Amino acid sequence: MIEEFRGKINGMLLDEFEKEANAMKLTKAQREKALKLLEKRYKEYKINPGEAIGVITAESFGEPGTQMTLNIFHFAGVSELNVTLGLPRLIEIFDARKEVSTPIMEVYLKKPYNTDIKAVKKVAAMIKETKLRELAHEFLINIIKKQIEVVLNKGNMRNLGITEKFLFDALAVKLKKVKIRKASNGNVVLKPDLEEVSLKDVYKLKEKAKETFIKGIEGISQVLPIKQGNEFVILTTGSNLKDTLKLEQVDETRTISNSLFEIASILGIEAAREAIVYEAKKVITEQGLDVDTRHILFISDLMTATGRVKGVTRSGITGEKESVLARATFETPLKHITGAALAGEEDLLNSVVENVLLNQPVPLGTGLPGLVASMKKNE
């Protein structure tokens, strides 16, 4: 029965229907009735030829955008972990900003790590970027000896699984031209390896030592394991998808970042397209708004059609429009018109904006077909 409707209804919808029909154990008559209804709905959802889909998509985002909040909310009910929401995030997505204001990752784990809280915390400690300041009670400057004494926090070291040997090895790699030794009282002593050591050099070393990377994944400043359904997920402040996916405990098929360019460079353009759809939907849903998915799919296709992520900006998809007048109406009109005049560009007036400017019918809707009269020949 389903094969009769292939070609009339999208194949993916038919496959989904078959799964649902089998799960609900529908009879032959019920299946036939449901398929006819599905075909009717599918035809109703098709867009008419000449429909101004670009204008409708722009309006569909523009209007709900005015209802959105402009502030940044706390994420997951924890004050330390912030994420940009609402209109600023939507602008960030559609402008395709390379630097995200609050980069985050959702790190999913493989079984059995995702159900045992101890294992989850262990993976979270592996992911979190640990700097020397997190392993120290205080940094003391010895003015007479012109050296720094780091009073270690043994409790924090134990929790993060860092031994003294591991710490000294990490310091030796990261701190060049620095003498490193262990004092009799257990403190770490750091001294610039220079012929003439000034207090300025010691102070500079102190500040550098505080930020010295010891363990974890660089860029991940915070981790937060939370329970979602039957499993634990690790939310992170900061994003480093490349190194996170290398961990054997991490489920690379579900782990995501909110940075579109990072996803595009590591997982490819199709993944970036999916990310645009997912992120835009998430923002709109969180605000309690409803935008037809087709508009989101259309804009994400447009942003990724060339194989690179491009924003709806004067240097992105708008700046690459064929029509000079369409480019000029967006931003910096003088620059576009002068450039086009110097280059001798031609505008074929194929789209909406340029025809509106010239007070001509737009090639959409009733302006799309042209009427040709068939004249009778004289006998």
N, C-alpha and C positions, 0 to 999 in steps of 0.2 A: 504493500500500500504506500509506503514511504517513497519508493522508487518512482511512483506516478507523479509525485510532487517535486522531484528533482528537476532543477531548471526553472521551476515556478517560484521556489522559496530558496533562500540562501542555505548552502550545504551545512554550515556550522549550526544554524538554527534547527535543521532537521536532525542532526546528530544529537543535539541537546534534547530535542523533543523525544527522540527514541529512548534515551536514558530515563527521562522523567516518566514516560508512558510505561516502560518496563517496571520501574520502581513502584508506580501507583497501580500496576496491574489493570490497565484499561482494556475494555472489550473492543472488538473490531468496530462496532458501531460508534463507540465513544472516541476511538482513535480517528475515525473518518470525520466525525463532527469537529473534533479539536483541530485536525489538519486544515479543514476548510476555514475555520475561524482564524487560524494562524496565517493562512494564505491571504485572507481578507485584511488582517492587520498589517501584514508585510507590505501589501500593495498600498495601503493608506499611508504607510511610513515613507514610501518612496517620494523623492523630491521631484516636482514638476520641471520639465525642461524650461530653461530661462529664468529659474528662480534665483533671486539675488542672495545666494547663500553666504557670501562674504559679509554683506551688510547685516544680515540676520545674526550671523555668528558674533560680529562686533557688538551689536546691540544686546545680544544675549549675555555677554560678559559685562558690558558697560553698565547696564541697568542694575543687576545684582551687586556690582562693585560699589555702587553708591550706598548700599545697605550694610556694607561690611564694616567691621571695626578696624580702627587704625593702630591699635596698641599691640604689644607683644605679651602673650600669655605665658604663664608658667606651664611647663609640660609635665604630665604624669603626676601632678599634685606635689611636686618637689620644687622648692624655691631655687635650688642650685642649678636645675637643668631647664634652660629657656629655649624656646623655639619660636621663630617668626611665624605669625599666623595672619589671617585676614588679607586685606588689600595689599600691604607691603610684600607679603609672600607671593601673591598672585602676580604683582608687577615684576618681582624677582624672577619668576618662572618665565613669563612671556617676554621679558626683556633679555632672557638668557644670560643672566649675570654670571661671570666666571667665578667671582668670589661671593659665596653665599654668606649672608650676615650671621646665621647660626647653623653651621654645618653639623649634621647629626647622622648617625647610622642606626639601623635596626639589625642587630646581629642575631641570627637564628642559629641554633646548635643542632648537631646530629644526635641521634639516640646513642647511648643512654645519658649523654651529658645534659640534655635539656630538661630532665625531670628531677635530677638530684641537685638540691640547692648548694651543697658543698662543691660539687663539680662545676656548677655555674659560677660560683664565686671565684674558683680557681682559674677558670678561663677568663673571667672579668679582670682578675689581677694580671694575667698574661697580656691582655689587650691594653690596659691602662698604661699610659706613658708615666714612668716614674723618674722624677728628678731628684738630685741630691738633697735639695731643701726639704723634701718629704721624708727623708731618712735621718734628718738631723734635729736635735733639740735646739742648738744654736751654733752660730759661727763666731768664734772669738778671734780678734786680731791681737797678736803679740807684737807690740810696738818695738820692744828691745831686740827680739830675734827676727823681726820683720817676716813673720809667718802667720798662717791661719791655722787655728785648731778647730776641727769640726767635732762637736759632741754628738755622737750617734744615738739615735732612738732605736734601741734594740727591739722593742716591741713592734714597731712599724716594720722593721727589717724581717722579723719572724713572720708577720702577717702576709707580707709580700713575697716570702720565700727567697730572700736575698741573703747570701752568706757574706762574711767579711772578704773572703778570697774573690768572690764574684764582684763585689764592690770595688776592690782595689784594681782588679783587671779592667773593669769598665772605666775607672778614672784614668788609668794609664793610657787607654786608647783615646779617650776624649780630650784629656788635658795635656797638650804638648808644651814642652819647655817648662815643666813644673816638676819639682822634686816631691814625691809622695812617700810618706812612711807612717808607720804606726807608733804612737807614743806609748810610754809605759802605763799610762792611765787608760789606755784603750781608745783614745781619740785619734782621728786622722789628721795628720799634719801636712799642710800644703805650703810650698815655698817656691816663688818664681826662680827658675834656673837661669839667673842673669848674673853678670859680673858685679854690676852696681844695682842694688835693689832699693827703690824708693818706696815711701809709704803709698804713693799714688799707684804703683805697680801692685802692691799688696791689696789695696782696696779694689782695684780692677779685677784681680784674681778672685777675690771674695764674691763679687757680683757674678762673675763668670761661673764659678764653682756651684753657686746656688742653682743655676739653670742647666747644669750638666746632666745630660741624658744617661740614665743608668740601665733601664729595662723597659720592656713593653713595646708598643707601636707608636712611633712618633706622630704627634698631631692629635692623639686621643687624650684629652685632658681630664675627662670624667667618664665613669661607667656606672650604669644603674640597672641591675637585674630586676625585671618586673615579671609578674605572672600573667600570661595571656592564654586563657582557656586551660588546657592541661599541660602546658609547657612554660618554661622560662625563656624570656627574650632579654638580651642585653642592649640597652639604649646607651649611646655614647655621645658625648659632646666633642665635636671634632670628627673629621672623616679621613680615613686612609684605607680605602677599599682594597687596594692592591695587596698590602701586607696582611690585612685581616683575612682575606680569602686563602692565604697560604696556610693558615692554622688548620690542622687536621680535624679539630673538634667543630669547626664552623661549617654550617650548611650553606655551601656556596650558591645553591639554587634559589634560596629565599632571602639571603642577606642583601640589604639595600642601603643606599646612601641618598641624601636629598640634594646632592650636587650633580647636576645634569652633565657637566663636562667631564667629571670624573667617571661617571657611568659610561659615557660615550667613548672615552679613551681606553677603558679597560674591557667593557663588554660589547662595545659596538653601537652603531647608530640606531638599530632596531630597539635595543634595550633603552637607549636614551628617549626614544619616542614613547615607549611604554611608561618610562619614568615621568615624562611630561603629563601624560594622561592621569597617572596615579596621583601625582602631587597636586595637580589642578583639581581633580575630583575630591581629594582629601580636604583641601582648603574650603571648597564650596560646600561640602557636606558638613564640615565643622561649624560653618556659619549658619547652618539651618536653611540653606538656599537650594534651589533645584534648577540645574541647567541641563538641557538635553545632551546626552553623551556624544551625539553626532557632532555637536559644535566643538567639543573638546578634541574629538578625533580629527576633525578638519584642521584645527589650528595646529595640532601636534604634527600632522602630516606636512603641513606647510613649513613648519619650523625645521623639519629634518629631511625634506625632499631632496636636497642637494648632497646628502651624505655627511653634512656637518650641522651642528646645532646653531641655528640663527634666530635671533630675537626679532620681535616686531618693533624694530627701531630703524632710524635713518641709515645706520650702517649695516643693518640686517636685511630682512626680506623686503622692507619698504624701499630701501636704497637700491635694490636690484630690480625694481620694476622696469618694464620696457618703456613705459610712457614717461616722458619728461615732465609733463604737467601733473601726473599723479605723484611723482617724486617731490615736485615743487610744493604741492599742497600739504605735504606732511610736515616738513621742517626745512629751514634754510632755503627758501624759494629762489633768492637772488643767485645763490651759488649754483643751483641746478640749471637755471635758465641761462646764465652766462656761460656755464660749461657746455651746455647743449648747443648754444649759438656758435661758440668757438669750434666745436667738433662737427657742426653741421648735422646734428641729429634730426631724425624724422619721427613724428608722432603719428601713429596709424589710428589713433582714437578708438581703440578696441574695447576699452573698459568704461566703468561708470563715471569716475571722478572727472576725467578730461572732457567727457561729453556734457556733464552738468556745468562745468566751467564755460563751455562754448554755447550753452543753451540749446543743445541738440538732444533728440530722443536717445536714451541710453540703450545699448544692445542687450536688454533684459526684458523679461515679461512681454508686454504687448509691443515693446520696441524691438523685439528680436526678429519676428518674421517680417518679410517684405511682401507687399501685395503686387501681383502681376496680373494685369487684365488680359484676357484672351479676346482679341478683336476678330469680328467676322470679316472674311475676305469679300471684296466686291465681286459679284458675279460678272 
